[in-house]
Structure formats: C-alpha cells, structure tokens
Amino acid sequence: MKYKYKTRNTCASTIELELEGDIVRNIRFNGGCDGNLKAIPLLVDGWSVDAIEEKCKGITCGPRSTSCADQLACAVRKAYEESQKNQ
C-alpha cells in the first residue's frame, strides 16, 4: 500500500512510503534537510512499524516538539492503522 502523510511542524512537508503488512519500504521525505532525509530512509528501510516507532517516536528538532523522524513514526502508525481498516 502506498501512503502519503502531511507532516506537522517540520521542514519536510510530506512523507511518502510503502507498507507491506507491517514492513515499511521506499520512504521519501519532501522538503527538509537533504542529508538527514536521505539517511533516515536508508537506515529504516525494511523495518517494522513497531521498530520505527520504538527508535524514532519522541525525537525533537531544536525547540520544536517534533522532528522528521518523529513524524515518520506518526506516519507509519497511521498508514498501518488505515491498512488494517481496509482488510
């Protein structure tokens, strides 16, 4: 399932990803810090929704209460929940 998530309070505006069961692949951030947002998808590609949440949820960026990594955790959980409704 392909999924697009609109981020909140980050430099990246959206996150696109593919979900196969609970495995996340092909993550792409639109906007944001180029280097970091190339690295994050490479590091977590093939991880489960739970693993991404465990490592990324709650990470902040400067004075913000969120970050692109935290928003990725939100995105994968929301995508997974939506995929379960459609089964």
Buried (B, 14 or more C-beta within 10 A) or exposed (E): EEBEBEBEEBBBEBBBBBBEEBBBEEBBBEBBBEEBBEEBBEEBBEBBBEBBBEBBBEBEBEEEEBBBBBBBBBBBBEBBEEBEEEE
